[in-house]
Structure formats: C-alpha cells, structure tokens
C-alpha cells in the first residue's frame, strides 16, 4: 500500500480512536493471559469467570468499535461477531458444568467464527484504515486455532484455561502490532508535516 494512499485516508480522529482501541484490547488480553498462566489454574471459580468473560469482552469490544465506525448497519461483520461472542459467553457458562473439554469445543467454534469475521472486517477496512494486515493475520490464525481447539476437545488429553491462553496471547500480540503500526504512521505523518 503506497504512502499516497495512506495520506489520503479520511477521518483521522477515527484512526486515532482505533489506535487507542487496539492498545486497550492488547492490555485486556495480556492481563487475561497473565492471570490464566498464573493464578487462574489453581482457582477454579476465577478460571470459570475468566472463560465466560473472554468472549463477553470480545462482544463489548466489537460493539464499541462498530459504534465508533458508523454503527452495526455499516459493520455487518462486527454485528455478527457481537452476536456470536454473546452467544459464546452464554454457551461457555453452560458448558462449564460438563467440563473443560466441552468448554474447549465451544471456544473452538467461537475462535473459528470470530476469526473469519475479524478477517472480513479487516479486509473491508483495508482501504479506509491503516494497520489492518495484523488483523488479517490474527483473523486467519484464530480460525485455524478454532479447528485445533475442536480437535483437542475430542481428544483424551487434559485441558484447562492454560490451553486457551496461548490463543489469547497471539490475539494480544496482533492488537499490539496494529496499535504500534498506527502510532508509527502518525509519528511519520507529523514529522512530514513539520519538515514541510
């Protein structure tokens, strides 16, 4: 993508908001991962709450993102992602009573669907927002992780919240890369204006 294309992209306040949104999503996901790898495994009620909260947070993030970018009417993939994530939070809550393999199966279906919807959103934003390539990679990787989760859910190996944590860690990484890419782009734009 050329610098000319980037320089003519509209709505810089929306771009600035998106950068902050990506940093927030990174921070929340990173905190979730840290808890999952440390205390959550030994505190079942905390792990259960976190497993429900993760897709619920994704639903909230999609709602807020769509609202700042024209609403669900202009962001159908985020509307679907919101609905899928709400349904997943409820399904995880129901699956907790059947064990972690059932929870992992729900997460697998969600990761696959949410990944494809995130991929769709990023492709749609390619011409109107910068730093979407990490979101494309994240969406594709999420879809693949979903298939892997479903396979693991049908296997005999023990699973737990730490099984899901690497997936969340990769998501956090991609949000951080997108946020940093937007920050670097803004810094270069400001430097260019100062030099002009």
PAZAPA-4460 file (N, C-alpha, C; in steps of 0.05 Angstrom, whole numbers, plus 32768, in hexadecimal, padded with zeros to 4 digits):
% residues 196
    n_x    n_y    n_z   ca_x   ca_y   ca_z    c_x    c_y    c_z   seq   type   mol
   8011   7FE8   8000   8000   8000   8000   8012   8019   8000     1      X     A
   800D   802B   7FEF   801E   8042   7FEB   801A   8057   8001     2      X     A
   802E   8068   8005   802B   807E   8019   8016   8092   800F     3      X     A
   8013   8094   7FF4   7FFF   80A6   7FE9   7FE3   809D   7FF2     4      X     A
   7FDE   8083   7FF1   7FC4   8078   7FFA   7FC0   807E   8017     5      X     A
   7FD5   807A   8027   7FD2   807F   8044   7FCD   809C   804A     6      X     A
   7FDA   80AE   803C   7FD8   80CA   8041   7FBC   80D5   803A     7      X     A
   7FAE   80C7   8029   7F94   80D1   8021   7F7D   80C2   802E     8      X     A
   7F83   80B3   8042   7F6E   80A5   8051   7F5E   80B9   8062     9      X     A
   7F44   80B7   8062   7F34   80CA   8071   7F32   80C5   808E    10      X     A
   7F27   80D8   809D   7F1F   80D5   80B8   7F36   80CD   80CB    11      X     A
   7F49   80E0   80CE   7F5F   80DB   80E0   7F57   80D7   80FD    12      X     A
   7F43   80E5   8107   7F3A   80DF   8123   7F32   80C2   8127    13      X     A
   7F25   80B6   8112   7F1D   809A   8114   7F36   8088   8115    14      X     A
   7F4B   8090   8106   7F64   8081   8106   7F71   8083   8122    15      X     A
   7F70   809A   812E   7F7C   809E   8149   7F6C   808D   815D    16      X     A
   7F52   808D   815B   7F42   807D   816D   7F48   8060   816A    17      X     A
   7F4B   8056   8151   7F51   803A   814C   7F6B   8032   8159    18      X     A
   7F7F   8044   8158   7F99   803E   8164   7F95   803A   8182    19      X     A
   7F87   804B   8190   7F81   8048   81AC   7F72   802F   81B2    20      X     A
   7F5F   8028   81A0   7F4E   8010   81A4   7F60   7FF7   81A2    21      X     A
   7F72   7FF7   818F   7F84   7FE0   818C   7F96   7FDD   81A4    22      X     A
   7FA0   7FF3   81AE   7FB1   7FF2   81C7   7FA1   7FE7   81DE    23      X     A
   7F88   7FF0   81E1   7F77   7FE6   81F7   7F72   7FC8   81F4    24      X     A
   7F6C   7FBF   81DB   7F67   7FA2   81D7   7F80   7F92   81DD    25      X     A
   7F97   7F9D   81D6   7FB0   7F8F   81DE   7FB3   7F8D   81FC    26      X     A
   7FAE   7FA3   820A   7FB2   7FA3   8227   7F9F   7F90   8235    27      X     A
   7F86   7F8F   822D   7F73   7F7D   8239   7F7A   7F60   8233    28      X     A
   7F81   7F5A   821B   7F89   7F3F   8214   7FA3   7F36   8222    29      X     A
   7FB6   7F48   8224   7FCF   7F42   8231   7FCA   7F3C   824F    30      X     A
   7FB9   7F4C   825C   7FB2   7F47   8278   7FA4   7F2C   827B    31      X     A
   7F92   7F26   8269   7F84   7F0C   826A   7F98   7EF5   8268    32      X     A
   7FAB   7EF7   8255   7FBF   7EE2   8251   7FD0   7EDF   826A    33      X     A
   7FD9   7EF6   8276   7FE9   7EF4   828E   7FDB   7EE6   82A4    34      X     A
   7FC1   7EEC   82A8   7FB1   7EDF   82BD   7FAE   7EC1   82B6    35      X     A
   7FA9   7EBB   829D   7FA5   7E9F   8295   7FBD   7E8E   829A    36      X     A
   7FD5   7E99   8296   7FEE   7E8A   829A   7FF7   7E89   82B7    37      X     A
   7FEB   7E9A   82C8   7FF5   7E9B   82E4   7FE0   7E90   82F7    38      X     A
   7FCD   7EA1   82FF   7FBB   7E9A   8315   7FA2   7E8B   830C    39      X     A
   7F99   7E8F   82F4   7F7F   7E85   82EC   7F7E   7E66   82EC    40      X     A
   7F94   7E59   82E5   7F94   7E3C   82E4   7F8F   7E2F   82FF    41      X     A
   7F97   7E3D   8314   7F94   7E32   832F   7F7B   7E3D   833E    42      X     A
   7F6C   7E4E   8331   7F54   7E5A   833D   7F3D   7E56   8329    43      X     A
   7F30   7E3E   832A   7F1B   7E38   8317   7F05   7E4D   8313    44      X     A
   7EFB   7E59   8329   7EE7   7E6E   8324   7EF1   7E86   8313    45      X     A
   7F0A   7E8D   8318   7F16   7EA3   8308   7F19   7E9A   82EB    46      X     A
   7F23   7E82   82E6   7F26   7E78   82CB   7F0B   7E77   82BD    47      X     A
   7EF6   7E6E   82CB   7EDB   7E6D   82BF   7ED2   7E89   82B7    48      X     A
   7ED5   7E9D   82C9   7ECD   7EB8   82C3   7EDD   7EC3   82AB    49      X     A
   7EF7   7EBD   82AA   7F07   7EC7   8294   7EFF   7EBB   827A    50      X     A
   7EF8   7EA1   827A   7EF0   7E94   8261   7ED6   7EA0   8256    51      X     A
   7EC4   7EA8   8267   7EAC   7EB5   825E   7EB2   7ED2   8256    52      X     A
   7EC3   7EDF   8265   7EC9   7EFB   8260   7ED8   7F00   8246    53      X     A
   7EE8   7EED   823D   7EF8   7EF1   8225   7EE6   7EF6   820C    54      X     A
   7ED4   7EE5   8205   7EC3   7EEB   81EE   7EB0   7F02   81F3    55      X     A
   7EA8   7F06   820D   7E97   7F1D   8214   7EA5   7F37   820E    56      X     A
   7EBF   7F38   8215   7ECF   7F50   8210   7ED2   7F55   81F2    57      X     A
   7ED5   7F3F   81E2   7ED6   7F42   81C5   7EBD   7F4E   81BA    58      X     A
   7EA6   7F46   81C6   7E8C   7F51   81BD   7E8B   7F6F   81C3    59      X     A
   7E93   7F77   81DA   7E94   7F93   81E2   7EA6   7FA3   81CF    60      X     A
   7EBE   7F98   81CA   7ED1   7FA5   81B9   7EC7   7FA9   819D    61      X     A
   7EBA   7F94   8192   7EAE   7F97   8177   7E97   7FAB   8177    62      X     A
   7E87   7FAC   818C   7E71   7FC0   818D   7E7D   7FDC   818E    63      X     A
   7E91   7FE1   819E   7E9C   7FFC   81A1   7EAA   8004   8187    64      X     A
   7EB9   7FF1   817B   7EC7   7FF7   8162   7EB3   7FFE   814C    65      X     A
   7E9E   7FEE   8149   7E8A   7FF3   8134   7E7D   800E   8139    66      X     A
   7E77   8014   8152   7E69   802D   8159   7E7A   8045   8151    67      X     A
   7E94   8043   8154   7EA6   8059   814D   7EAC   805A   812F    68      X     A
   7EA3   8047   8120   7EA9   8046   8104   7E8F   8042   80F3    69      X     A
   7E7A   8050   80FB   7E62   8050   80EA   7E4B   803F   80F3    70      X     A
   7E4F   802F   8109   7E3A   801E   8113   7E39   8003   8106    71      X     A
   7E28   7FF2   8110   7E26   7FD7   8105   7E1B   7FD6   80E9    72      X     A
   7E0C   7FEA   80E1   7E01   7FEB   80C6   7E17   7FEC   80B1    73      X     A
   7E2D   7FF9   80B8   7E43   7FFB   80A5   7E59   7FE6   80AB    74      X     A
   7E55   7FD7   80C0   7E6A   7FC4   80C9   7E5C   7FA9   80CF    75      X     A
   7E52   7F9C   80BA   7E42   7F83   80BE   7E54   7F6D   80C9    76      X     A
   7E6D   7F6C   80C1   7E7E   7F57   80CC   7E82   7F5A   80EA    77      X     A
   7E83   7F73   80F3   7E86   7F77   8110   7E6B   7F72   811F    78      X     A
   7E55   7F77   8111   7E3B   7F70   811D   7E3A   7F52   8121    79      X     A
   7E42   7F42   810D   7E42   7F25   8110   7E56   7F1C   8125    80      X     A
   7E6D   7F29   8126   7E81   7F23   813A   7E77   7F28   8156    81      X     A
   7E68   7F3E   8159   7E5C   7F45   8173   7E48   7F2F   817B    82      X     A
   7E37   7F27   8169   7E22   7F13   816F   7E2F   7EF8   8176    83      X     A
   7E43   7EF1   8166   7E51   7ED7   816A   7E60   7ED7   8185    84      X     A
   7E6C   7EEE   818C   7E7B   7EEF   81A5   7E68   7EEF   81BE    85      X     A
   7E51   7EFC   81BC   7E3D   7EFB   81D2   7E33   7EDF   81D5    86      X     A
   7E2D   7ED2   81BF   7E23   7EB6   81C0   7E39   7EA4   81CB    87      X     A
   7E52   7EA9   81C4   7E68   7E99   81CF   7E6B   7E9C   81ED    88      X     A
   7E69   7EB5   81F7   7E6C   7EB9   8214   7E56   7EA9   8222    89      X     A
   7E3E   7EA9   8218   7E28   7E99   8224   7E2D   7E7B   8221    90      X     A
   7E37   7E73   820A   7E3C   7E56   8206   7E53   7E4C   8217    91      X     A
   7E68   7E5D   821B   7E7E   7E56   822D   7E73   7E52   8249    92      X     A
   7E63   7E64   8252   7E57   7E62   826D   7E48   7E48   8270    93      X     A
   7E39   7E40   825B   7E2A   7E27   825C   7E3D   7E0F   825B    94      X     A
   7E52   7E11   824B   7E64   7DFA   8248   7E76   7DF5   8260    95      X     A
   7E7A   7E09   8271   7E8B   7E05   8288   7E83   7DEE   8299    96      X     A
   7E69   7DE9   829B   7E60   7DD2   82AB   7E66   7DB7   829F    97      X     A
   7E6D   7DB7   8285   7E74   7D9E   8277   7E92   7D99   8275    98      X     A
   7EA2   7DAC   827F   7EBF   7DA8   827F   7ECD   7DB9   826A    99      X     A
   7EE8   7DB9   826C   7EF8   7DCB   825B   7EF8   7DC2   823E   100      X     A
   7EF5   7DA8   8238   7EF4   7DA0   821C   7EDC   7DAC   820E   101      X     A
   7EC5   7DAD   821C   7EAE   7DBA   8210   7EB2   7DD8   820C   102      X     A
   7EBF   7DE5   8220   7EC6   7E01   821E   7ED8   7E06   8207   103      X     A
   7EEC   7DF5   8204   7F00   7DF8   81EE   7EF2   7DF5   81D3   104      X     A
   7EDF   7DE3   81D1   7ED0   7DDF   81B8   7EC1   7DF9   81B1   105      X     A
   7EB4   7E06   81C5   7EA6   7E1F   81C1   7EBA   7E34   81B8   106      X     A
   7ED1   7E36   81C5   7EE5   7E49   81BE   7EEF   7E44   81A1   107      X     A
   7EF1   7E2B   819A   7EFA   7E25   817F   7EE7   7E2F   8169   108      X     A
   7ECD   7E2B   816D   7EB9   7E35   815A   7EBA   7E53   8159   109      X     A
   7EBC   7E60   8171   7EBD   7E7D   8172   7ED6   7E88   8165   110      X     A
   7EED   7E7C   816B   7F06   7E86   8160   7F06   7E85   8141   111      X     A
   7EFA   7E6F   8137   7EF8   7E6C   8119   7EE6   7E81   810D   112      X     A
   7ECE   7E84   8119   7EBB   7E98   810E   7EC5   7EB5   8112   113      X     A
   7ECE   7EBB   812B   7ED7   7ED6   8131   7EEF   7EDD   8120   114      X     A
   7F01   7ECA   811B   7F18   7ECF   810A   7F10   7ED6   80EE   115      X     A
   7EFE   7EC7   80E2   7EF4   7ECD   80C7   7EE7   7EE8   80C6   116      X     A
   7ED8   7EEF   80DB   7ECA   7F09   80DB   7EDE   7F20   80DF   117      X     A
   7EF3   7F1B   80EF   7F08   7F30   80F2   7F17   7F33   80D8   118      X     A
   7F1C   7F1D   80CB   7F29   7F1E   80B1   7F19   7F2E   809D   119      X     A
   7EFF   7F2A   809D   7EED   7F39   808B   7EED   7F56   8092   120      X     A
   7EEC   7F5D   80AC   7EED   7F79   80B4   7F07   7F86   80AB   121      X     A
   7F1D   7F79   80AF   7F37   7F84   80A8   7F3A   7F88   808A   122      X     A
   7F31   7F75   807A   7F32   7F78   805D   7F20   7F90   8054   123      X     A
   7F08   7F92   8060   7EF7   7FA9   8059   7F04   7FC3   8060   124      X     A
   7F13   7FC4   8076   7F1F   7FDD   807F   7F39   7FE3   8071   125      X     A
   7F43   7FD1   8060   7F5D   7FD4   8054   7F61   7FEF   8046   126      X     A
   7F4C   7FF8   8039   7F4F   8011   802A   7F48   802A   803A   127      X     A
   7F3D   8027   8052   7F35   803E   8062   7F45   8041   807C   128      X     A
   7F53   802C   8084   7F62   802D   809D   7F7D   8020   8099   129      X     A
   7F91   802C   80A6   7FAC   8020   80A5   7FAF   8009   80B8   130      X     A
   7FC5   7FFB   80B6   7FCD   7FE6   80C9   7FB9   7FD0   80CB   131      X     A
   7FAE   7FC8   80B5   7F9A   7FB2   80B6   7FA7   7F97   80B0   132      X     A
   7FC0   7F97   80A6   7FCC   7F7D   80A0   7FD0   7F6B   80B9   133      X     A
   7FD6   7F76   80D0   7FD7   7F65   80E8   7FBC   7F59   80EF   134      X     A
   7FA6   7F69   80EA   7F8C   7F5F   80F0   7F84   7F49   80DC   135      X     A
   7F8D   7F4B   80C3   7F88   7F35   80B0   7F96   7F1C   80B9   136      X     A
   7FB0   7F1E   80C1   7FBF   7F07   80CB   7FB2   7EFC   80E4   137      X     A
   7FA9   7F0D   80F6   7F9C   7F05   810E   7F82   7EF5   8109   138      X     A
   7F72   7F00   80F7   7F59   7EF2   80F0   7F5E   7ED7   80E4   139      X     A
   7F71   7ED5   80D2   7F77   7EBB   80C5   7F82   7EA7   80DA   140      X     A
   7F94   7EB1   80EC   7F9F   7E9F   8100   7F8A   7E97   8114   141      X     A
   7F77   7EA8   811B   7F62   7EA2   812D   7F50   7E8B   8121   142      X     A
   7F4A   7E8D   8107   7F3A   7E78   80FA   7F48   7E5D   80FB   143      X     A
   7F63   7E5D   80F7   7F72   7E45   80F8   7F73   7E3A   8115   144      X     A
   7F77   7E4C   8128   7F77   7E44   8144   7F5D   7E37   814C   145      X     A
   7F47   7E42   8142   7F2D   7E37   8148   7F2B   7E19   813F   146      X     A
   7F35   7E13   8128   7F35   7DF7   811E   7F46   7DE6   8131   147      X     A
   7F5D   7DF1   8139   7F6E   7DE2   814B   7F61   7DDD   8166   148      X     A
   7F53   7DF1   8171   7F44   7DEE   818A   7F2F   7DD8   8188   149      X     A
   7F21   7DD8   8173   7F0C   7DC4   816F   7F18   7DA8   816F   150      X     A
   7F2F   7DA5   8161   7F3D   7D8C   8161   7F46   7D84   817D   151      X     A
   7F51   7D97   818C   7F5A   7D91   81A7   7F43   7D8A   81B9   152      X     A
   7F2C   7D97   81B5   7F15   7D92   81C6   7F0B   7D75   81C3   153      X     A
   7F11   7D69   81AC   7F08   7D4D   81A7   7F1E   7D39   81AE   154      X     A
   7F34   7D42   81B9   7F4A   7D31   81C1   7F49   7D2B   81DF   155      X     A
   7F5B   7D19   81E8   7F5A   7D11   8204   7F6C   7D22   8216   156      X     A
   7F7E   7D31   820A   7F91   7D41   821A   7F83   7D55   822C   157      X     A
   7F8D   7D59   8244   7F81   7D6D   8256   7F85   7D89   824B   158      X     A
   7F70   7D99   824E   7F71   7DB5   8245   7F68   7DC7   825B   159      X     A
   7F6F   7DE1   8259   7F67   7DF4   826E   7F69   7E10   8262   160      X     A
   7F67   7E24   8273   7F68   7E3F   8269   7F83   7E45   825D   161      X     A
   7F98   7E38   8266   7FB3   7E3D   825A   7FB4   7E32   823E   162      X     A
   7FA2   7E21   8236   7FA1   7E17   821A   7F98   7E2E   8208   163      X     A
   7F87   7E3F   8212   7F7B   7E55   8202   7F8D   7E6E   8203   164      X     A
   7F9E   7E70   8218   7FAE   7E88   821C   7FC0   7E8F   8204   165      X     A
   7FCE   7E7C   81F7   7FDF   7E84   81E1   7FCF   7E90   81CA   166      X     A
   7FB6   7E87   81C6   7FA5   7E93   81B1   7FA0   7EB0   81B8   167      X     A
   7F99   7EB6   81D1   7F95   7ED1   81DA   7FAE   7EE2   81D8   168      X     A
   7FC5   7ED5   81DD   7FDF   7EE3   81DC   7FE5   7EEC   81BF   169      X     A
   7FDF   7EDB   81AC   7FE3   7EE3   8190   7FD1   7EFA   8188   170      X     A
   7FB8   7EF8   8192   7FA5   7F0E   818D   7FAF   7F28   8198   171      X     A
   7FBA   7F27   81B1   7FC5   7F3F   81BD   7FDC   7F4A   81AC   172      X     A
   7FED   7F38   81A3   8005   7F40   8193   7FFC   7F4F   817A   173      X     A
   7FE8   7F44   816C   7FDF   7F51   8153   7FD3   7F6C   8158   174      X     A
   7FC4   7F6F   816E   7FB9   7F89   8174   7FCF   7F9D   817A   175      X     A
   7FE4   7F94   8188   7FFA   7FA5   818E   8008   7FAE   8175   176      X     A
   800D   7F9B   8163   801A   7FA2   8149   800A   7FB6   813A   177      X     A
   7FF0   7FB3   8139   7FDE   7FC6   812A   7FE0   7FE1   8137   178      X     A
   7FDF   7FE2   8152   7FE0   7FFC   8160   7FFB   800A   815B   179      X     A
   8010   7FFB   815D   802B   8007   8158   802E   8010   813B   180      X     A
   8023   8001   8129   8024   8009   810C   8016   8023   8108   181      X     A
   7FFE   8026   8115   7FF0   8040   8113   7FFF   8056   8120   182      X     A
   800C   8051   8136   801C   8065   8144   8034   806E   8133   183      X     A
   8041   805B   8127   8058   8061   8116   804F   8072   80FE   184      X     A
   8039   806A   80F2   802E   8078   80DB   8028   8095   80E3   185      X     A
   801C   8099   80FA   8015   80B4   8103   802E   80C5   8108   186      X     A
   8043   80B8   8114   805C   80C6   8119   8069   80CF   80FF   187      X     A
   8069   80BD   80EB   8075   80C4   80D1   8065   80DA   80C3   188      X     A
   804B   80DA   80C6   803A   80EF   80BA   8041   810A   80C7   189      X     A
   8043   810A   80E1   8049   8123   80F0   8065   812D   80E8   190      X     A
   8078   811A   80E6   8093   8122   80DE   8093   812E   80C2   191      X     A
   8084   8122   80B0   8082   812C   8095   8076   8148   8094   192      X     A
   8062   814D   80A5   8055   8167   80A5   8068   817C   80B1   193      X     A
   8078   8174   80C5   808B   8186   80D1   80A1   818E   80BE   194      X     A
   80A9   817A   80AE   80BF   8180   809B   80B6   8190   8083   195      X     A
   809B   8190   807D   8091   819E   8066   8092   81BC   8069   196      X     A
***
